[in-house]
Amino acid sequence: MDHMDAAASARITEAVRTIRRGLAPYRARGLRTAAELDKRATAFLTRT
């Protein structure tokens, strides 16, 4: 996601949403790294 900021396309936005869906089971287990990545994905989605 670090390199996706420059390009805001529907394909990239959908990819980030897919990442968030894939992280859901790991967030539910309380994995800190999954929560951090989800936070970054959420921030990316609010900027686009």
Secondary structure, DSSP 8 states (H G I E B T S, - for coil): -TTTTT---HHHHHHHHHHHHHHHHHHHTT-HHHHHHHHHHHHHHHH-
